[in-house]
């Protein structure tokens, strides 16, 4: 570690800057390599070769994140910061991409979809998500958000023969573009209110001066843009239709990676920039997300739509942490993000395999008797569902425990009661799937294909992460706590420095 840090300090500023975006460089190189290789390969060769290239790229990106962690600091004119906070989210989003690539390997072959740019888009989208977590300049955050969004817009429509997939992609694109415009308008207004788009300067300005009304409007508009990305109510209307039509592995990516990156941005805006008027906006959105998500999930018969409303509810649970104190709220939100990513990407991996060609088997009735037909597949899905409920010994239990504890410490009794009641409601529809798998007679016409090696590895990683976070959460919590300290350090520094404002960013 000392050697890497010494190498970074001895390099020119430009060289050190490139080390601090090394994962993004790796993802871009392998993404471009896939795009160049695709025209040179036939359909059969492309499935295997491009999948391997994408997997290798994601693994090297994980390794480069570990290397980047040894050289923390600011890069590229203080627009990027590498610290424990950004490193945590780098590991989360790149790990999600790795599991999704493993899941997609079999899915693409079964659905008979040419791989083409599929794996390249996953890497490019992951590049944008990773950059969102380390960017500390609002314009750069917007650019990274667009890189991630454009990739997922295309991936959502990859089942070209299915009308629902095309509808999914178009709806996601139109509503996503509309929401992104809100975020961009918020950035512009924040620049008008504070004279800068640098988060550190905005934090200093808002602390040292009376808060202008324009800053309240800017904060609200930016929250609308981020709220869409995390599927928080009332900006959630796109979620069930898009999740239903998009390929199941893409839904696994959309419901975890972009949401983790968007929550990282929201943590910077809420706790680091300390934007005004955030409390009631977040309180209302959290309560609405939990309540609407769980109530709507109760009446769903399509598993993908059910998990879509579940995703909305979990966005609400996570938003509870944003209404608490910065020190405990940040670490609780980070831990919840990692836990949710592990269990949700695993759940959709099971759904993608069981759906079969054309995603025919996605209703609750189709899962009847799965415990008898495929005990291993049903068992892994049960682990993920129990974690989504919040049963002890799973990551979901500690995720909810830390968020609810943070809310109680902040004296948010009403919001905590709403969250606990919604958790009880959510348990019903998760247990409903388990009951269908183990207590209903199987349908004779449905056959479950053998689990391939790549999917078995993906499920093993997800189960191991879910149980590890539920049994031995200490190390990840320590990492999250260090990330929270790094995130909040700028505010502590700003409050002890001179009251003379820095020059506006260009």
Buried (B, 14 or more C-beta within 10 A) or exposed (E): EEEBEEBBEEBEEEEBBBBBBBBBBBBBEBBEBBBEBBEEBEEEEBBEBBBEBBBBBBBBBBBBBEBBBBBBBBBBEBBBBBBBBBBBBBBBBBBBBBBBBBBBBBBBBBBEBBBBBBBBBBBBBBBBBBBBBBBBBBBBBBBBBBBBBBBBBBBBBBBEEBEBBBBBBBBBBEBBEEBBEBBBBBBBBBBEBBBBBBBBBBBBBBEBEEBBEBBBBBBBBBBBBBBBBBBBBEBBBBBBBBBBBBBBBBBBBBBBBBBBBBBBBBBBBBBBBBBBBBBEBBBBBBBBBBBBBBBBBEEBEBBBBBBBBBBBBBBBBBBBBBBBBBBBBBBBBBBBBBBBBBBBBBBBBBBBBBBBEEBEBBBBEBBBBBBEBBEEBBBBBBBBBBBBBBBEBBBBBBBBBBBBBBBEBBEBEEBBEBBBEBBEBBBEBBEBBBEBBBEBEBBEEBEBBEBBEBBBBBBBBBBEBBBBBBBEBEEBBEBBBBBBBBBBEBBEEBEEEEEEBBEEBE
